[in-house]
Amino acid sequence: MRDDAERIVAAARAWIGTPYRHQASTLGAGCDCLGLVRGVWREVYGDEPVAMPPYRADMRDVAFAGALLEAAETLLVRAEAMEAGRVVLFRLNGAAAPKHCGILVGEDRFVHAQEGLGVVEASLEGWARRVAGVFAFP
């Protein structure tokens, strides 16, 4: 595993057990899926590159349907391989645009924040067919 990937994986796993809180990004206190990625960015790379505007948790909100993918393409580097330390975007509920994200911690495992569960490490089984993009931190 690359050195930066090891740091990213360790930082992501440190968030496990953090409760789910929409729009939050505070280790131990609360985060959502994007807040997890933001928190890992801060831990590994320093300040976030942009201020986060408010966003809705509602998956039916079509006004910002492509916002997560657009942000990933702007701030991250598109990658092909599903490798530890990469950010993975997922489609939910049959939506065309990705609405969820997590951080790969192994070939078939990822860490993500899920409503009702908080930050957990999970198997990609059942999620792999929903992958909408894989990105590396810059």
Phi and psi in radians as a Rosetta constraint file:
Dihedral C 1 N 2 CA 2 C 2 CIRCULARHARMONIC -1.071 0.35
Dihedral N 2 CA 2 C 2 N 3 CIRCULARHARMONIC 2.646 0.35
Dihedral C 2 N 3 CA 3 C 3 CIRCULARHARMONIC -1.007 0.35
Dihedral N 3 CA 3 C 3 N 4 CIRCULARHARMONIC -0.793 0.35
Dihedral C 3 N 4 CA 4 C 4 CIRCULARHARMONIC -1.146 0.35
Dihedral N 4 CA 4 C 4 N 5 CIRCULARHARMONIC -0.604 0.35
Dihedral C 4 N 5 CA 5 C 5 CIRCULARHARMONIC -1.122 0.35
Dihedral N 5 CA 5 C 5 N 6 CIRCULARHARMONIC -0.704 0.35
Dihedral C 5 N 6 CA 6 C 6 CIRCULARHARMONIC -1.083 0.35
Dihedral N 6 CA 6 C 6 N 7 CIRCULARHARMONIC -0.725 0.35
Dihedral C 6 N 7 CA 7 C 7 CIRCULARHARMONIC -1.140 0.35
Dihedral N 7 CA 7 C 7 N 8 CIRCULARHARMONIC -0.720 0.35
Dihedral C 7 N 8 CA 8 C 8 CIRCULARHARMONIC -1.141 0.35
Dihedral N 8 CA 8 C 8 N 9 CIRCULARHARMONIC -0.807 0.35
Dihedral C 8 N 9 CA 9 C 9 CIRCULARHARMONIC -1.070 0.35
Dihedral N 9 CA 9 C 9 N 10 CIRCULARHARMONIC -0.802 0.35
Dihedral C 9 N 10 CA 10 C 10 CIRCULARHARMONIC -1.071 0.35
Dihedral N 10 CA 10 C 10 N 11 CIRCULARHARMONIC -0.742 0.35
Dihedral C 10 N 11 CA 11 C 11 CIRCULARHARMONIC -1.133 0.35
Dihedral N 11 CA 11 C 11 N 12 CIRCULARHARMONIC -0.742 0.35
Dihedral C 11 N 12 CA 12 C 12 CIRCULARHARMONIC -1.109 0.35
Dihedral N 12 CA 12 C 12 N 13 CIRCULARHARMONIC -0.783 0.35
Dihedral C 12 N 13 CA 13 C 13 CIRCULARHARMONIC -1.152 0.35
Dihedral N 13 CA 13 C 13 N 14 CIRCULARHARMONIC -0.469 0.35
Dihedral C 13 N 14 CA 14 C 14 CIRCULARHARMONIC -1.103 0.35
Dihedral N 14 CA 14 C 14 N 15 CIRCULARHARMONIC -0.407 0.35
Dihedral C 14 N 15 CA 15 C 15 CIRCULARHARMONIC -1.431 0.35
Dihedral N 15 CA 15 C 15 N 16 CIRCULARHARMONIC -0.222 0.35
Dihedral C 15 N 16 CA 16 C 16 CIRCULARHARMONIC -0.982 0.35
Dihedral N 16 CA 16 C 16 N 17 CIRCULARHARMONIC 2.300 0.35
Dihedral C 16 N 17 CA 17 C 17 CIRCULARHARMONIC 1.686 0.35
Dihedral N 17 CA 17 C 17 N 18 CIRCULARHARMONIC -0.218 0.35
Dihedral C 17 N 18 CA 18 C 18 CIRCULARHARMONIC -1.160 0.35
Dihedral N 18 CA 18 C 18 N 19 CIRCULARHARMONIC 2.287 0.35
Dihedral C 18 N 19 CA 19 C 19 CIRCULARHARMONIC -1.183 0.35
Dihedral N 19 CA 19 C 19 N 20 CIRCULARHARMONIC 2.729 0.35
Dihedral C 19 N 20 CA 20 C 20 CIRCULARHARMONIC -1.341 0.35
Dihedral N 20 CA 20 C 20 N 21 CIRCULARHARMONIC 2.221 0.35
Dihedral C 20 N 21 CA 21 C 21 CIRCULARHARMONIC -2.494 0.35
Dihedral N 21 CA 21 C 21 N 22 CIRCULARHARMONIC 2.063 0.35
Dihedral C 21 N 22 CA 22 C 22 CIRCULARHARMONIC -1.002 0.35
Dihedral N 22 CA 22 C 22 N 23 CIRCULARHARMONIC 2.317 0.35
Dihedral C 22 N 23 CA 23 C 23 CIRCULARHARMONIC 1.169 0.35
Dihedral N 23 CA 23 C 23 N 24 CIRCULARHARMONIC 0.084 0.35
Dihedral C 23 N 24 CA 24 C 24 CIRCULARHARMONIC -1.579 0.35
Dihedral N 24 CA 24 C 24 N 25 CIRCULARHARMONIC 2.816 0.35
Dihedral C 24 N 25 CA 25 C 25 CIRCULARHARMONIC -2.711 0.35
Dihedral N 25 CA 25 C 25 N 26 CIRCULARHARMONIC 0.983 0.35
Dihedral C 25 N 26 CA 26 C 26 CIRCULARHARMONIC -2.195 0.35
Dihedral N 26 CA 26 C 26 N 27 CIRCULARHARMONIC 2.022 0.35
Dihedral C 26 N 27 CA 27 C 27 CIRCULARHARMONIC -0.913 0.35
Dihedral N 27 CA 27 C 27 N 28 CIRCULARHARMONIC 2.220 0.35
Dihedral C 27 N 28 CA 28 C 28 CIRCULARHARMONIC 1.462 0.35
Dihedral N 28 CA 28 C 28 N 29 CIRCULARHARMONIC -0.441 0.35
Dihedral C 28 N 29 CA 29 C 29 CIRCULARHARMONIC -1.737 0.35
Dihedral N 29 CA 29 C 29 N 30 CIRCULARHARMONIC -0.663 0.35
Dihedral C 29 N 30 CA 30 C 30 CIRCULARHARMONIC 2.815 0.35
Dihedral N 30 CA 30 C 30 N 31 CIRCULARHARMONIC 2.571 0.35
Dihedral C 30 N 31 CA 31 C 31 CIRCULARHARMONIC -2.845 0.35
Dihedral N 31 CA 31 C 31 N 32 CIRCULARHARMONIC 2.852 0.35
Dihedral C 31 N 32 CA 32 C 32 CIRCULARHARMONIC -1.900 0.35
Dihedral N 32 CA 32 C 32 N 33 CIRCULARHARMONIC -3.017 0.35
Dihedral C 32 N 33 CA 33 C 33 CIRCULARHARMONIC -1.082 0.35
Dihedral N 33 CA 33 C 33 N 34 CIRCULARHARMONIC -0.718 0.35
Dihedral C 33 N 34 CA 34 C 34 CIRCULARHARMONIC -1.220 0.35
Dihedral N 34 CA 34 C 34 N 35 CIRCULARHARMONIC -0.643 0.35
Dihedral C 34 N 35 CA 35 C 35 CIRCULARHARMONIC -1.082 0.35
Dihedral N 35 CA 35 C 35 N 36 CIRCULARHARMONIC -0.599 0.35
Dihedral C 35 N 36 CA 36 C 36 CIRCULARHARMONIC -1.081 0.35
Dihedral N 36 CA 36 C 36 N 37 CIRCULARHARMONIC -0.867 0.35
Dihedral C 36 N 37 CA 37 C 37 CIRCULARHARMONIC -1.094 0.35
Dihedral N 37 CA 37 C 37 N 38 CIRCULARHARMONIC -0.720 0.35
Dihedral C 37 N 38 CA 38 C 38 CIRCULARHARMONIC -1.079 0.35
Dihedral N 38 CA 38 C 38 N 39 CIRCULARHARMONIC -0.745 0.35
Dihedral C 38 N 39 CA 39 C 39 CIRCULARHARMONIC -1.136 0.35
Dihedral N 39 CA 39 C 39 N 40 CIRCULARHARMONIC -0.696 0.35
Dihedral C 39 N 40 CA 40 C 40 CIRCULARHARMONIC -1.161 0.35
Dihedral N 40 CA 40 C 40 N 41 CIRCULARHARMONIC -0.719 0.35
Dihedral C 40 N 41 CA 41 C 41 CIRCULARHARMONIC -0.944 0.35
Dihedral N 41 CA 41 C 41 N 42 CIRCULARHARMONIC -0.871 0.35
Dihedral C 41 N 42 CA 42 C 42 CIRCULARHARMONIC -1.074 0.35
Dihedral N 42 CA 42 C 42 N 43 CIRCULARHARMONIC -0.719 0.35
Dihedral C 42 N 43 CA 43 C 43 CIRCULARHARMONIC -1.122 0.35
Dihedral N 43 CA 43 C 43 N 44 CIRCULARHARMONIC -0.726 0.35
Dihedral C 43 N 44 CA 44 C 44 CIRCULARHARMONIC -1.609 0.35
Dihedral N 44 CA 44 C 44 N 45 CIRCULARHARMONIC -0.643 0.35
Dihedral C 44 N 45 CA 45 C 45 CIRCULARHARMONIC -2.031 0.35
Dihedral N 45 CA 45 C 45 N 46 CIRCULARHARMONIC -0.230 0.35
Dihedral C 45 N 46 CA 46 C 46 CIRCULARHARMONIC 1.816 0.35
Dihedral N 46 CA 46 C 46 N 47 CIRCULARHARMONIC -2.653 0.35
Dihedral C 46 N 47 CA 47 C 47 CIRCULARHARMONIC -0.962 0.35
Dihedral N 47 CA 47 C 47 N 48 CIRCULARHARMONIC 2.559 0.35
Dihedral C 47 N 48 CA 48 C 48 CIRCULARHARMONIC -1.188 0.35
Dihedral N 48 CA 48 C 48 N 49 CIRCULARHARMONIC 2.545 0.35
Dihedral C 48 N 49 CA 49 C 49 CIRCULARHARMONIC -1.307 0.35
Dihedral N 49 CA 49 C 49 N 50 CIRCULARHARMONIC -0.358 0.35
Dihedral C 49 N 50 CA 50 C 50 CIRCULARHARMONIC -2.494 0.35
Dihedral N 50 CA 50 C 50 N 51 CIRCULARHARMONIC 2.706 0.35
Dihedral C 50 N 51 CA 51 C 51 CIRCULARHARMONIC -1.326 0.35
Dihedral N 51 CA 51 C 51 N 52 CIRCULARHARMONIC 2.482 0.35
Dihedral C 51 N 52 CA 52 C 52 CIRCULARHARMONIC -1.560 0.35
Dihedral N 52 CA 52 C 52 N 53 CIRCULARHARMONIC 2.077 0.35
Dihedral C 52 N 53 CA 53 C 53 CIRCULARHARMONIC -1.321 0.35
Dihedral N 53 CA 53 C 53 N 54 CIRCULARHARMONIC 2.782 0.35
Dihedral C 53 N 54 CA 54 C 54 CIRCULARHARMONIC -1.046 0.35
Dihedral N 54 CA 54 C 54 N 55 CIRCULARHARMONIC 2.589 0.35
Dihedral C 54 N 55 CA 55 C 55 CIRCULARHARMONIC -2.563 0.35
Dihedral N 55 CA 55 C 55 N 56 CIRCULARHARMONIC 2.705 0.35
Dihedral C 55 N 56 CA 56 C 56 CIRCULARHARMONIC -1.568 0.35
Dihedral N 56 CA 56 C 56 N 57 CIRCULARHARMONIC 2.647 0.35
Dihedral C 56 N 57 CA 57 C 57 CIRCULARHARMONIC -1.489 0.35
Dihedral N 57 CA 57 C 57 N 58 CIRCULARHARMONIC -0.241 0.35
Dihedral C 57 N 58 CA 58 C 58 CIRCULARHARMONIC -1.183 0.35
Dihedral N 58 CA 58 C 58 N 59 CIRCULARHARMONIC 2.044 0.35
Dihedral C 58 N 59 CA 59 C 59 CIRCULARHARMONIC -1.154 0.35
Dihedral N 59 CA 59 C 59 N 60 CIRCULARHARMONIC -0.303 0.35
Dihedral C 59 N 60 CA 60 C 60 CIRCULARHARMONIC -1.498 0.35
Dihedral N 60 CA 60 C 60 N 61 CIRCULARHARMONIC -0.025 0.35
Dihedral C 60 N 61 CA 61 C 61 CIRCULARHARMONIC -1.241 0.35
Dihedral N 61 CA 61 C 61 N 62 CIRCULARHARMONIC 1.685 0.35
Dihedral C 61 N 62 CA 62 C 62 CIRCULARHARMONIC -1.378 0.35
Dihedral N 62 CA 62 C 62 N 63 CIRCULARHARMONIC -0.258 0.35
Dihedral C 62 N 63 CA 63 C 63 CIRCULARHARMONIC -1.059 0.35
Dihedral N 63 CA 63 C 63 N 64 CIRCULARHARMONIC -0.547 0.35
Dihedral C 63 N 64 CA 64 C 64 CIRCULARHARMONIC -2.122 0.35
Dihedral N 64 CA 64 C 64 N 65 CIRCULARHARMONIC 0.592 0.35
Dihedral C 64 N 65 CA 65 C 65 CIRCULARHARMONIC -0.979 0.35
Dihedral N 65 CA 65 C 65 N 66 CIRCULARHARMONIC -0.683 0.35
Dihedral C 65 N 66 CA 66 C 66 CIRCULARHARMONIC -1.756 0.35
Dihedral N 66 CA 66 C 66 N 67 CIRCULARHARMONIC 0.154 0.35
Dihedral C 66 N 67 CA 67 C 67 CIRCULARHARMONIC -1.116 0.35
Dihedral N 67 CA 67 C 67 N 68 CIRCULARHARMONIC -0.700 0.35
Dihedral C 67 N 68 CA 68 C 68 CIRCULARHARMONIC -1.144 0.35
Dihedral N 68 CA 68 C 68 N 69 CIRCULARHARMONIC -0.798 0.35
Dihedral C 68 N 69 CA 69 C 69 CIRCULARHARMONIC -1.121 0.35
Dihedral N 69 CA 69 C 69 N 70 CIRCULARHARMONIC -0.737 0.35
Dihedral C 69 N 70 CA 70 C 70 CIRCULARHARMONIC -1.066 0.35
Dihedral N 70 CA 70 C 70 N 71 CIRCULARHARMONIC -0.756 0.35
Dihedral C 70 N 71 CA 71 C 71 CIRCULARHARMONIC -1.114 0.35
Dihedral N 71 CA 71 C 71 N 72 CIRCULARHARMONIC -0.746 0.35
Dihedral C 71 N 72 CA 72 C 72 CIRCULARHARMONIC -1.087 0.35
Dihedral N 72 CA 72 C 72 N 73 CIRCULARHARMONIC -0.752 0.35
Dihedral C 72 N 73 CA 73 C 73 CIRCULARHARMONIC -1.198 0.35
Dihedral N 73 CA 73 C 73 N 74 CIRCULARHARMONIC -0.462 0.35
Dihedral C 73 N 74 CA 74 C 74 CIRCULARHARMONIC -1.450 0.35
Dihedral N 74 CA 74 C 74 N 75 CIRCULARHARMONIC -0.735 0.35
Dihedral C 74 N 75 CA 75 C 75 CIRCULARHARMONIC -1.791 0.35
Dihedral N 75 CA 75 C 75 N 76 CIRCULARHARMONIC -0.308 0.35
Dihedral C 75 N 76 CA 76 C 76 CIRCULARHARMONIC -2.041 0.35
Dihedral N 76 CA 76 C 76 N 77 CIRCULARHARMONIC -3.125 0.35
Dihedral C 76 N 77 CA 77 C 77 CIRCULARHARMONIC -2.042 0.35
Dihedral N 77 CA 77 C 77 N 78 CIRCULARHARMONIC 2.131 0.35
Dihedral C 77 N 78 CA 78 C 78 CIRCULARHARMONIC -1.043 0.35
Dihedral N 78 CA 78 C 78 N 79 CIRCULARHARMONIC 2.399 0.35
Dihedral C 78 N 79 CA 79 C 79 CIRCULARHARMONIC -2.265 0.35
Dihedral N 79 CA 79 C 79 N 80 CIRCULARHARMONIC 2.748 0.35
Dihedral C 79 N 80 CA 80 C 80 CIRCULARHARMONIC -1.687 0.35
Dihedral N 80 CA 80 C 80 N 81 CIRCULARHARMONIC -0.807 0.35
Dihedral C 80 N 81 CA 81 C 81 CIRCULARHARMONIC -1.414 0.35
Dihedral N 81 CA 81 C 81 N 82 CIRCULARHARMONIC 2.467 0.35
Dihedral C 81 N 82 CA 82 C 82 CIRCULARHARMONIC -1.504 0.35
Dihedral N 82 CA 82 C 82 N 83 CIRCULARHARMONIC 1.497 0.35
Dihedral C 82 N 83 CA 83 C 83 CIRCULARHARMONIC -2.017 0.35
Dihedral N 83 CA 83 C 83 N 84 CIRCULARHARMONIC 2.680 0.35
Dihedral C 83 N 84 CA 84 C 84 CIRCULARHARMONIC -0.942 0.35
Dihedral N 84 CA 84 C 84 N 85 CIRCULARHARMONIC 2.428 0.35
Dihedral C 84 N 85 CA 85 C 85 CIRCULARHARMONIC 1.628 0.35
Dihedral N 85 CA 85 C 85 N 86 CIRCULARHARMONIC -0.060 0.35
Dihedral C 85 N 86 CA 86 C 86 CIRCULARHARMONIC -1.657 0.35
Dihedral N 86 CA 86 C 86 N 87 CIRCULARHARMONIC 2.659 0.35
Dihedral C 86 N 87 CA 87 C 87 CIRCULARHARMONIC -1.581 0.35
Dihedral N 87 CA 87 C 87 N 88 CIRCULARHARMONIC 2.324 0.35
Dihedral C 87 N 88 CA 88 C 88 CIRCULARHARMONIC -2.106 0.35
Dihedral N 88 CA 88 C 88 N 89 CIRCULARHARMONIC 2.344 0.35
Dihedral C 88 N 89 CA 89 C 89 CIRCULARHARMONIC -1.823 0.35
Dihedral N 89 CA 89 C 89 N 90 CIRCULARHARMONIC 2.501 0.35
Dihedral C 89 N 90 CA 90 C 90 CIRCULARHARMONIC -2.216 0.35
Dihedral N 90 CA 90 C 90 N 91 CIRCULARHARMONIC 2.525 0.35
Dihedral C 90 N 91 CA 91 C 91 CIRCULARHARMONIC -1.484 0.35
Dihedral N 91 CA 91 C 91 N 92 CIRCULARHARMONIC 2.546 0.35
Dihedral C 91 N 92 CA 92 C 92 CIRCULARHARMONIC -2.202 0.35
Dihedral N 92 CA 92 C 92 N 93 CIRCULARHARMONIC 2.570 0.35
Dihedral C 92 N 93 CA 93 C 93 CIRCULARHARMONIC 0.904 0.35
Dihedral N 93 CA 93 C 93 N 94 CIRCULARHARMONIC 0.658 0.35
Dihedral C 93 N 94 CA 94 C 94 CIRCULARHARMONIC 1.322 0.35
Dihedral N 94 CA 94 C 94 N 95 CIRCULARHARMONIC 0.104 0.35
Dihedral C 94 N 95 CA 95 C 95 CIRCULARHARMONIC -1.183 0.35
Dihedral N 95 CA 95 C 95 N 96 CIRCULARHARMONIC 2.562 0.35
Dihedral C 95 N 96 CA 96 C 96 CIRCULARHARMONIC -1.303 0.35
Dihedral N 96 CA 96 C 96 N 97 CIRCULARHARMONIC -0.656 0.35
Dihedral C 96 N 97 CA 97 C 97 CIRCULARHARMONIC -1.616 0.35
Dihedral N 97 CA 97 C 97 N 98 CIRCULARHARMONIC 2.544 0.35
Dihedral C 97 N 98 CA 98 C 98 CIRCULARHARMONIC -1.166 0.35
Dihedral N 98 CA 98 C 98 N 99 CIRCULARHARMONIC 2.493 0.35
Dihedral C 98 N 99 CA 99 C 99 CIRCULARHARMONIC -2.287 0.35
Dihedral N 99 CA 99 C 99 N 100 CIRCULARHARMONIC 0.072 0.35
Dihedral C 99 N 100 CA 100 C 100 CIRCULARHARMONIC -2.513 0.35
Dihedral N 100 CA 100 C 100 N 101 CIRCULARHARMONIC 2.651 0.35
Dihedral C 100 N 101 CA 101 C 101 CIRCULARHARMONIC -2.535 0.35
Dihedral N 101 CA 101 C 101 N 102 CIRCULARHARMONIC 2.814 0.35
Dihedral C 101 N 102 CA 102 C 102 CIRCULARHARMONIC -2.744 0.35
Dihedral N 102 CA 102 C 102 N 103 CIRCULARHARMONIC -3.104 0.35
Dihedral C 102 N 103 CA 103 C 103 CIRCULARHARMONIC -2.163 0.35
Dihedral N 103 CA 103 C 103 N 104 CIRCULARHARMONIC 2.184 0.35
Dihedral C 103 N 104 CA 104 C 104 CIRCULARHARMONIC -1.197 0.35
Dihedral N 104 CA 104 C 104 N 105 CIRCULARHARMONIC 2.342 0.35
Dihedral C 104 N 105 CA 105 C 105 CIRCULARHARMONIC -2.095 0.35
Dihedral N 105 CA 105 C 105 N 106 CIRCULARHARMONIC 0.011 0.35
Dihedral C 105 N 106 CA 106 C 106 CIRCULARHARMONIC -3.026 0.35
Dihedral N 106 CA 106 C 106 N 107 CIRCULARHARMONIC -3.119 0.35
Dihedral C 106 N 107 CA 107 C 107 CIRCULARHARMONIC -1.049 0.35
Dihedral N 107 CA 107 C 107 N 108 CIRCULARHARMONIC -0.615 0.35
Dihedral C 107 N 108 CA 108 C 108 CIRCULARHARMONIC -2.297 0.35
Dihedral N 108 CA 108 C 108 N 109 CIRCULARHARMONIC 0.431 0.35
Dihedral C 108 N 109 CA 109 C 109 CIRCULARHARMONIC -2.397 0.35
Dihedral N 109 CA 109 C 109 N 110 CIRCULARHARMONIC 2.614 0.35
Dihedral C 109 N 110 CA 110 C 110 CIRCULARHARMONIC -2.577 0.35
Dihedral N 110 CA 110 C 110 N 111 CIRCULARHARMONIC 2.784 0.35
Dihedral C 110 N 111 CA 111 C 111 CIRCULARHARMONIC -1.901 0.35
Dihedral N 111 CA 111 C 111 N 112 CIRCULARHARMONIC 2.341 0.35
Dihedral C 111 N 112 CA 112 C 112 CIRCULARHARMONIC -2.680 0.35
Dihedral N 112 CA 112 C 112 N 113 CIRCULARHARMONIC 2.856 0.35
Dihedral C 112 N 113 CA 113 C 113 CIRCULARHARMONIC -1.795 0.35
Dihedral N 113 CA 113 C 113 N 114 CIRCULARHARMONIC 2.157 0.35
Dihedral C 113 N 114 CA 114 C 114 CIRCULARHARMONIC -2.163 0.35
Dihedral N 114 CA 114 C 114 N 115 CIRCULARHARMONIC 2.311 0.35
Dihedral C 114 N 115 CA 115 C 115 CIRCULARHARMONIC -0.960 0.35
Dihedral N 115 CA 115 C 115 N 116 CIRCULARHARMONIC 2.324 0.35
Dihedral C 115 N 116 CA 116 C 116 CIRCULARHARMONIC 1.539 0.35
Dihedral N 116 CA 116 C 116 N 117 CIRCULARHARMONIC -0.336 0.35
Dihedral C 116 N 117 CA 117 C 117 CIRCULARHARMONIC -2.015 0.35
Dihedral N 117 CA 117 C 117 N 118 CIRCULARHARMONIC -0.529 0.35
Dihedral C 117 N 118 CA 118 C 118 CIRCULARHARMONIC 1.448 0.35
Dihedral N 118 CA 118 C 118 N 119 CIRCULARHARMONIC -2.736 0.35
Dihedral C 118 N 119 CA 119 C 119 CIRCULARHARMONIC -1.465 0.35
Dihedral N 119 CA 119 C 119 N 120 CIRCULARHARMONIC 2.177 0.35
Dihedral C 119 N 120 CA 120 C 120 CIRCULARHARMONIC -2.388 0.35
Dihedral N 120 CA 120 C 120 N 121 CIRCULARHARMONIC 2.772 0.35
Dihedral C 120 N 121 CA 121 C 121 CIRCULARHARMONIC -1.725 0.35
Dihedral N 121 CA 121 C 121 N 122 CIRCULARHARMONIC 2.305 0.35
Dihedral C 121 N 122 CA 122 C 122 CIRCULARHARMONIC -2.377 0.35
Dihedral N 122 CA 122 C 122 N 123 CIRCULARHARMONIC 2.834 0.35
Dihedral C 122 N 123 CA 123 C 123 CIRCULARHARMONIC -1.373 0.35
Dihedral N 123 CA 123 C 123 N 124 CIRCULARHARMONIC 2.542 0.35
Dihedral C 123 N 124 CA 124 C 124 CIRCULARHARMONIC -1.298 0.35
Dihedral N 124 CA 124 C 124 N 125 CIRCULARHARMONIC -0.228 0.35
Dihedral C 124 N 125 CA 125 C 125 CIRCULARHARMONIC -0.995 0.35
Dihedral N 125 CA 125 C 125 N 126 CIRCULARHARMONIC 2.249 0.35
Dihedral C 125 N 126 CA 126 C 126 CIRCULARHARMONIC 1.564 0.35
Dihedral N 126 CA 126 C 126 N 127 CIRCULARHARMONIC -0.380 0.35
Dihedral C 126 N 127 CA 127 C 127 CIRCULARHARMONIC -1.770 0.35
Dihedral N 127 CA 127 C 127 N 128 CIRCULARHARMONIC -0.458 0.35
Dihedral C 127 N 128 CA 128 C 128 CIRCULARHARMONIC -0.976 0.35
Dihedral N 128 CA 128 C 128 N 129 CIRCULARHARMONIC -0.657 0.35
Dihedral C 128 N 129 CA 129 C 129 CIRCULARHARMONIC -1.233 0.35
Dihedral N 129 CA 129 C 129 N 130 CIRCULARHARMONIC -0.228 0.35
Dihedral C 129 N 130 CA 130 C 130 CIRCULARHARMONIC -1.662 0.35
Dihedral N 130 CA 130 C 130 N 131 CIRCULARHARMONIC -0.066 0.35
Dihedral C 130 N 131 CA 131 C 131 CIRCULARHARMONIC -1.063 0.35
Dihedral N 131 CA 131 C 131 N 132 CIRCULARHARMONIC 2.238 0.35
Dihedral C 131 N 132 CA 132 C 132 CIRCULARHARMONIC -1.962 0.35
Dihedral N 132 CA 132 C 132 N 133 CIRCULARHARMONIC -0.125 0.35
Dihedral C 132 N 133 CA 133 C 133 CIRCULARHARMONIC 3.001 0.35
Dihedral N 133 CA 133 C 133 N 134 CIRCULARHARMONIC 2.624 0.35
Dihedral C 133 N 134 CA 134 C 134 CIRCULARHARMONIC -2.195 0.35
Dihedral N 134 CA 134 C 134 N 135 CIRCULARHARMONIC 2.336 0.35
Dihedral C 134 N 135 CA 135 C 135 CIRCULARHARMONIC -2.385 0.35
Dihedral N 135 CA 135 C 135 N 136 CIRCULARHARMONIC 2.573 0.35
Dihedral C 135 N 136 CA 136 C 136 CIRCULARHARMONIC -1.783 0.35
Dihedral N 136 CA 136 C 136 N 137 CIRCULARHARMONIC 2.585 0.35
Dihedral C 136 N 137 CA 137 C 137 CIRCULARHARMONIC -1.151 0.35
Dihedral N 137 CA 137 C 137 N 138 CIRCULARHARMONIC 2.600 0.35
